[in-house]
Amino acid sequence: MKKRTLVLLTLSAISITTFAQTSEPVIMTINGKSVYKSEFENVYKKNSGKEVNKEQKSVKEYVDLFSTFKMKVFEAEANGLDTMTAFKTELAGYRKQLAAPYLTDKNVNEALLQEAYDRMKTEVKAAHILIRVAEDALPKDTIEAYTRLMIIRDAIMGKTPTAAKIAEYENLLKKSSAALTKTSNKQDTVNYNTKLNSIKGINSIASSGSDKFTAAAKKTSEDPSAADNGGDLGYFTSLQMVYPFENAAFKTNVGEMTMPVRTRFGYHILKVSDKRPSQGEILTAHIMVKFGKEMQEKEKANLKTKIDEIYTKLKAGEKFEELARQFSDDKPSAEKGGQLQWFGSSRMPIEFEKAAFALNNNNDYSEPFMTTYGWHIVKRIDKKGLASFADMKGDLKQRIGKDSRTQAGRTSLIATIKKENNYKENSVALKEYLKVIDTTVFQGKWESKKAEKLGNKLLFNLGTTNFTQNDFAKYIESHQTVRPKTDYNMFLQQSFKEFVDETVINFEDAKLEAKYPDFRNLLKEYRDGILLFDLTDQKVWSKAVKDTTGLKDYYSKNKNNFLWDERAEVTMYNCANDKIAKDVRGLLKKNKTEKEIVETVNKTSQLNVSSESITYLKGENKSVDTNWKQGVAAADIKDAKDNKTIVLVVNKLIEKTPKTIAEAKGMITADYQNYLEKEWLAYLKNKYSVKVNEEVLNTVK
């Protein structure tokens, strides 16, 4: 997909205005097809002031770039690529993405972004009790769940439920879907008894100690984790909980309990126990002793010994950065003295995060601790508060786009469109559907022809467009799914709302090209970009990959362009000191293997020696270049930076040789692609004749 991205980026530099009028001046013809001034002028003006190869191209220099682009578009169309089903499907997908920002209230969305950011400055510690109820539950089930939670809430507040209240609840429970009188299912019986007994035994909570909420959560909450944690959720901030839950948490004072809050999971009550400023972000360094795959317990024990030895050196005054470079198994950070990138809450393993944020001062370091990846020692380098709103805005947009709060912008836009188009609905015609809706709609088998006897009365209108009973019947038929049976009127109202909302959005969506030139032009860029990608893929990219015979032929003619420089295969023994280096040399004289040497020398300490076998190109490593002959280097190499003594062994020297296709396939394929592209461009320029109207071109400024 990288190549497709490059095509689209290229097209952002040569976007094309659509709907050119025939009365416009023709700036060029390509094989007799007219290209209008507005198209070319849009290209030049869009790129005016931008740098291309460090110098802004002149108007005339753009002629070749633009005409080549137009040739490719015409060639793609000539090959019928714009008629392919895959092309149409992909373009529709891009259009949907491009349309999304236009199908929501931007003011509402901006307010949501600001709210989310402002809330991120605070972390809330809360506990909750959950009573589950489905989003599409019947009213009687919703009332039962709400009433049960209110009885629990009253008990937490010290209000013992009366016999009359319990009797009232039991009556609601009998009417609910779990009522014993309506089922013989054993699980329903268990559920019924569990619910009833949780309320009958609520007196014990009302009379319990000071922490009534925890006791109630363990006894009554339908969150499985509550039995162990008493409903405690720890600290959280914006965008970490569903939006209604987050709202309740942030709007409740410390020490207070909410009324029941409805989310997609059911009803909750929350108790907020603390609020604190955001932890912000922290910059750390670490030393890591990594766990290998399928590591045995004995090996893990050796690693614990190793991290403890490093920690001892640290406490003795050795520099953290030098120890990280010398011993850390996280090589990318080790090269930087163990330094990691800035991170905040929930971006690192919880053990690592806790250890890092527990450090009070810069340059403090932790004791060794373990994560699933290995053993660590972490050092605090710096700490800062929450990033600015401008820096976080892009990430916030993405996260809010996946969150239920994003519906607020859509809802606001729907209301605006209705108002602008004098939306009116016929509630009498809607109620007539109760005559034709039956149980088949819950089985996914309802047919729209059942509504034919209603006639085809107007249901609602948007401007001059009318939507009828027949339209709604087709919507129900095409959108029905297998679902639990519910109240017919409830189903009808919900389905009608969804039908209206979808219709209103589609009504607006159909007008986007006419209302927003930027949207229209950008969609045209994507359209041409897909065509160019598909055509270039056929002629160059995929052809170079699939045409193995052509690739081999190209390689055989150009193999001297893909040479290995002289190379040396070496093993480096990184020794803690000169004495260890001497021991290593002694074992090398005895022809011991690399593994035998490391195991023998490290019997007294895991830090004595480590080894690595590497192939270096000549000129890549100064120490290897100095000892460019096979065998053990005569002198040790001193690494002052990491305080090491290195014993170098040159195992093999390799002369300059052509790389095989397997060794340089990427480079060979890329060169072959460039060759194919040049051949293809030559073909296009031979096929398409370009005639430029210099008089019109000179009017472009």
N, C-alpha and C positions, 0 to 999 in steps of 0.2 A: 504493500500500500504506500510505501514511501514515494514510489515513482508517481502514483496518482496525485499525491499531495504536491509534488513538485510541478506537475502539470497545472494544477489548480492555482498554485502560487504564481506560475508564469502567466496564467490567464488573468490574475488580478492586476498584472501589469499591462494587459491588453484586452480589457473588458470591452464589450460591444453594446452599443445602444440598439435596442430593437425598434420595430415599427417605423423604420425610416420611410419617409414619404417620397414618392416618385418625383415630386417637384423639387426635391433637394438637388444640389449640384453633385454630379458624379465625379469622385476624386480618382477612381481607377476602374478598369474593367479587368476581370480575370476570366479568360476563355469566354469573353462576351458577356459575362455576368456583371451587372453594375454594383459597385461598392460606393456608398454615399459618404459625403464629407463628414457628416455627423458621427459616423462610426469611427473613422480615423481620428477625428478631432477629439473624441472622447478618450481615445487611447493616449494621445499626446498630453492632453490636459490632466488626465488622471496621474500621469507619471512626471509631470512638470516639477522640477525641483528635486526629484529623486536621483540617486546616483546609479549609473550602470557602468560597470568597469571603471569606477572612480571618476567618470566624466559624464555629464548629462548629454544624452544623444540629441542631435538636432532633429527638426521635423523630417528632413530628407533621409536621415539615417533610419528613422522609424519606418520608412516605406518598405524596406526589405524585410524587417522583422514582422510587420503587419501583413504584408502580402504572403509571406511564407505561412503565417498562421492561417490566413484565409484559404490558402491552397489545401492545407491539411483538413480544414473543416469541410471544404467541398469534396475532397477525396473520401472522407468518412461517409458523407451523405451519398456519394456516388456508389459506395460499397453497401449501401442500405443499412448501415449500423444504427441510424436513428429510427429504424422501424423494428428493431429487435425487441422481443419481450423483455429480455434481461435489462436492456438499456432503459426502457420505459419504467420498469419496476425500480431500478436504482435511482432514476431521476425523481420519481415520485417520493422515494425515501428522503432524498436530499431536500425536496420541496417541503416536506413535512417538517424537517428540522429547521429550515430557514423561516417557515411560517410561524413557528412556535412563539417567538418574541412579539409577533404582531397580534397574537390571539390571546392576549392577557393585558390587564390594566397595569401599565408600567409604573404608575404612581404608587399603586398598592404594593407592587413588587419591591420598589425602592424602600418603602416604609418597612417591609418585612426584612429586607437586608439590614437596614439600620437597627431594627429591633433585635435581630439575631446577634449582631455585633455588640450592641450595648449589653446584652445579657451575657455574652462571653466574658465580660469583665468580672463576672461573679460566678462562683461555684456553690451549688446548693446541696446540703446533706439532708436527705429525707428518707422516710420509710412509708410503705403503702400497704393497704389491704385491698385485694382484688376479688370481686365477685364476677365471674365470667358470664357474659351474655353476648350472643352473636349480633353482628351489626344489623342483620335483617330479621332479628327476632320478632315474634308476635308481641303486641302491646302487653298482653297478660304476662308473658315471660319477662319483659322489661320491667313491669311494675313489681313483679315478685322479687327480682334481683335488687332493684332500688330499695324496696321496703326492708329486705333482709339487711342490706348494708346500713340503712338508717338505724335499725334496731341495734346493730353492732356499734355504730357511732355513739348512740345514746348511752350504751353500756360503758364505753370508754370514758365518757364524760360523767359517769357515776349515776346515770339514770336507769334504775332497774326496770326492765320492761314489765308491764302489768299483764295479768292473765288475759285481759281483753285484747291487748296488743298482740300477744302470742296467738290467740285464737283468730284474730283478724289475719295475721300472716299465714296461719295454717290454711285458712279458707282460700287465700290467694294461691298458695302452693298447690292446693287440690285442683285449681282451675288451670294451672300451668301445664306445660307439655310433659312434666315429670309426674303428673298425678297418677296415683295407684289405680284409680277408678277407670283409667283410660288405657292402661297397658298391663301386660303380664310379664314384660321384660325384666329379668332379674337385676340388670344393671340400673334400670330406671328406679327400681325399688330401693336399691342401695343409695342412689343419688337423692331420692325423696327423703329417706330416713336421715341421711347425713345432713341435709339442709335443715330439716325440722329439728333434729337433735342439737345442731349448732346454736340454734336460737333458744331452745328450751334450756340449754346449759349456759346461757349467757350471763346468768346471775353471778356465776363464779368469777367472771371478768369484772363485772361492776363492783364487786367487793374485794378484788385483788389488790396488790400493792401499788406503788407509785407508777410503775411502768405498765399501765393497762394496755397501751397500744401494742407493745411487743407481745403481751400475752394473748391479745385478741387476734393478732396476725398469725401467730403459731396455731391457734385453735380454729380460726374461721377462714383465713385467706386461701383463695384457690390458685395463688401463685405457688408452684411446687417448692421454690426455694425458701418460702416463708417459714416452713417448719424448722429450718436450721438457723436462718438469719433474722427471724422476727420481722420480715418485710424490709429490712435495712438495705437501701440501694447505694449507700456510700455517697460520695460527692459526684455531682454531674453538672453540666452546663448546657447552654443552648445547643440544639441540634443533636443531642444525644438521647432524647426521649421523644415520644410522639408529641405532636404540638399541643393538644389539649392538656396533657399531663404536664408538659413544660410550663404552659401558661399558669396552671394552678400552683405549681411549685414556686415560680418566681413572684406570683402575686400574693403569696401567703407569708405572713410574718413568722419569724423564728419562734418556736414554742406553740404555734397554733396548728389546728387541724382543719382541713377543708370539708366542705360539703361533698357529696358524691360527684365524681367527675367521669363523664362518659368518653371512652376511647374505643377503638376498634376491638379491643380485647374484652371490654365490659365496663363495669363501674369500679372506680377506685375511691378510697379516701386516703389523703396524704397527711403526714405529720412532718413538718419542717423542723429539724433540730439545730441546724446551723447554716450560716451563709458566710463565705469568706471570699476575699479577692482572688482572682484567677492566679494560678501558679506562674503564669507567663511561660517563658521559654528559657531553656538553660543550655549553655555551651559546655561540653565536657570532653575529657579525654579518657580512654580506658586501656587497660592491659587485659588481653583475653587469652585464656588457655582453652582452646576449642575442643569440643567433643567430636570424635570421628564417628562415621556411620557404623552402627552395630558394634560399638565399643564395649569391651568386656569390663566387668567391675574392677578387675585388677588394674587395668589401664586407666580407668577413671580415678582410682586411688592414687596412682602415680601422678596424675594431673593435679590432684588436690595438693600433693606434696610440692609440685612445681609452683603453683600459685602461692603457696605459703612461703616458699623460698624467696620468690620475687617480693612478697610483702615484707619479709624480713630485711631484704636489701633496701627497700623503700624507707622503712623505719630507721635504718642505719644511716640515712642521709643521702643515698644515691638518687639521682634525678629521675623523676617520673618519666620524662620524655625519652631519656636514654634507655631506660629499662623497657619502655614500650617498643622502641625501635629494635632492641636486641631480642626481646622474648615474646612479644605479642603475636598471636596467630592471626589477628585481623590485619592482614598485610596492607590494605589500602590506608587504614588509619595509622598503622605502625610507622609508615614512612613519614607521617606528619606528627610524630611524637605521641600517637594514640588519639589525636583530636578527631572528634566526630562533628556532624553538622548540628545546628541548633534544633532543639525539639521541645515540644510541649506535652501536655497530657495526652495519653492514649496513642502515642507514636512509637513507643518502645515497649519491650516486655515489662510487665507491671513490676517485677522485681528490680529491674534496672531503673525504671522511673522512680520508684520509692527510694532506692539508694541514692540516686542523683539529687533529688529534691530535698533529701534529708540533710545534705551538706549545707552548712550555714554560711560559709565564707568561701570566697575565691581561693583556690589552691588547697582547700581541704580535700582529703581523699578518704575513701571508704575502706572497710575491712573486706577481705575476699567474700564474694557471694556468688550464688549459682543461678543461672537461668537454664532454659532448655537447650541453649547453644553451647554452654560451657561455664567456666569460672571467670569472674571479672573482678578487677579493682577499678573504680571510677573516680575521677578527679574533677572537681568543679573548676572551670576556667572563668566563666562569666554567667550572668543571669540578667534577663530583661523582661519587661512587661509584655502584654499582648501586642501583637503587630498592629500597625495602623489599619484603619478601615480601607484605605485605598489599596494597601498591599493584600488584604484578605478578600476584597470584593469578588474577584473572579472565583475563588474557591467557595465562597458563600453562595454565589449564584448556582453553582453546580450542586451543592448540597441541598439548598432549598428547593431546587428543581426536582429532587427525589423525595421531598417531604410533603406531608399532607397540607401544610400551610400554603403551598403554591396554588391550591385551589381558590384561595381568596382573590387572587388577581383575575382568574378565569371567571369567577362568580361576579365580580365587579364589572368586567367587560360585558358579560351577558346582559346584565341589568342596563348598561349604557346602550347597547345595541337595541334592546327592546324599546327603550324610551325614544331613541332616535327614529325608530321605524314604526312607532305607534302600535306596539304589540297589543293585541286583544285576543282573549280566548273565550270559547263557548263552553262553560261548565256544564250546561244541560246536555249538550251533545257528548261530552266526555262521560257523564254518568250513565249514558245509554249502554256503554260497554259492559256494565255489570250484568246485562242481559245475555251477553255472549261469551264472557270469560268463564271457563270451567276448569276442572282439575287437570286437563291435558296440558295447560300452560306451565304447570309445575313439573311435568314429565318431559318438557321440550317438544311436545307433539301438537301444540295448538296451531290451527290453520287460519289464515287471514280470510278465507272465504266464509267463515262463520260470521263475520261482521257485515257481509253483503246485505243482510236483511235490515241493517240499520239505515241503509241509504248511503249517502256520501256527504254528510253535512260538514260545514266548516267547523274546524276545531280551533284554529287560531290563524292570525295573519301577521306578516312582517312586511310593512310597507304595502306594496301592491301584490305581494306573493301570498297565496292562500295555501293552507295545509289542512287536509281533510281527514275524516274518519278512516278513509281507505289508506291514506299515507301512514297513519298511526297503526292500522292493522298489519301492514307490511313490516313496519318497524318491530312490532311485538313478535311476529313470526320469525324474523331474521335474527333477533337478539335473545330469544328465549333459551334457557338452559335448564337442566335438571336441578331442582332445588327443593328444599323442604316446603311443604304446603303452608301457606300463610293466609291471612285475611285478604279476600278478593279486592276490597277497596284499597287496602294498604298497597297491594301489588299494583293496582291500577294507577294510584297517585304517584308511586315511585317510578313506574315505567314512563308515565306521561312527562314527569319532570326531566328524566333522562332524555326522552325524545325531543322535548323542547330545547333543552340545553345543547344537544348535539346539532339540532337543526339551526339554531341561532349561530353557533360557531361555524358551521358549514356555510351558512349564508354570508358571514363576514369573510371566510376563507376564500370564497369564490370571487371576491372583489379585490383581493390583495394586489394583483398585477396592475389593475387600473388605478388603484388608490395610491400605491407607493412605487414610484419609478425606481428607487434604490433596490427594492425587493425584486422587481421585474428584471433589472439589469443583472443583479447577482445571480438570479436563477438562470439567466441566459449564459452567464459565465460557467456555471456548473454544468449546464447542458452541453456546451461546447467542450468543456474540460473532460467530461466522461467520454465523449466521442473521440477526442484526441488521445486519451489514454488507451481506449480500446484499439484504435487504429495503430498507435505506436507499439502497443503490446504485440499485435499481430505481426507487424513488419520488423520490429527490432527486439524488444525485450524477451518475449517468450520464444521467438524464433531462435535467438542466440542460445537459449537454454535447451530447447528441444532439438535443434539441428546439430546433433553430435558429430555428424560427418563433416559438416561445414566448419565446426569448431576445431576439429582435429586437423583439417586441412589448413585453416588459418594459423594454428599453433605450429604446424610443421614448417610453414613458410616464415614464421616470425619467432621461433623458439629462442633465438639469441637476445630477444628483448626481455626475456624472463629468466635471468641468470641469478643463481645464488652467488653472493660474494664468498670469499674464503671464510670457513667456519671452524670453530673449535668446540668439541664436546668436552665439557669440564665438570668436575665435582669440586665443590667448595666446602671445606670443613670449617665452620665458624666456632672458634675455640674461645673459652672464657679467658685464657691467659697463655703465656709462653710455655708453661709446664705442660698444660693440656695439649698444646700443639706438638710438643716433643713426643708425648705419648702417642698421638695420632700418627706421627711420622714413623715411630717404631712399629706400629701395627701395619702400616702400609708396606714397610720393608718385609713383613711376614706374609704379604699378599692376602691380608684379611679383606673381606668384602665391606662395602659401605655400611651395611646393616650390622655386621659383626663389630665394626669399629665403634659405631654410635652406642650400641648396647653395652660394650665393654667399658668405654670411657664414662658413660653416664650411670654406672652402678653406684657411685658415691653421691652424685647429684644430677638431676635432670637438666641442670643449666650448664653443664660442662661443655657440651658440644652439640651442634645441630648441623645437618648437611643438606645440600641441595645440588642436584645435577641439572645443568643448563647448557644449551648450545648457544654460543655467542658468535655473531658476525664479527669479522675483523674490523676494528675501529669502534666497536660497541662498548668494550670494557678495557680500560687502560692497563689494568693489572694482567689481564689475559694476553693483551698485545705484547706486553713486556716479556712474557714467558711463552712465546709462540713456538713451542716445541713439545713433542709428546713426552709425558712422564710427570713426575712430581717436581714442582717448582723448587729451585734450589733454596730460595729464601722465603721466609714467612711474609705475609702481607699484613701491615698494620692498619687497622681501621680505627682512626682516632675518634671519628664521629660516634661510632657505636661501641667504642672501647673493646674491640675484638682483635684476635689474632687469627688470620685465615691461612689455612694450608690449602694450596691450589694443586689440583691434579688435572693435567691435560690428558684426557683419555684417547682423543682421536683428532687429527687435523684433516679437513676436507677441502680440496681445491675448488675453484670456480667451476660450476657445472650448471647446465640448464635445469630449471625446475621442471618437474613433471606436471602434466595437466592437473593431477590430483593436488599437488602442492601449491599451484598458482591458479587454480580454476577461477577464483573470483576475479583476479586481475586479467586473465586471458578472456574470460567472458565479457568483462567490461570493455576491453579493447575491441573485441569482436562486435559488441553492440555499437560502439562508436563507428566502426567500419561500415556496419549495416545501415546505420543512420545516414552516414554521408552518401552511401549508394542510393538510399531511398530519397533523400533530398534532391539529389541530382536527377532522379527519375521524375519527381514532382515538377521541378523547374523546367524540365524538358517537355512535360505534358501540358503544363499550364502557362499560357501566355499572359503577361501582365503589361497593361498599357496605362501609364500614369498621366493624368491631366495636370500638367505643370501649372497652368493658370489657376486652377482651383487649389492645388497644393500650396501655392504661394500665398493664399489667403488665410492659411492656418497659422495661428500665432500662439 
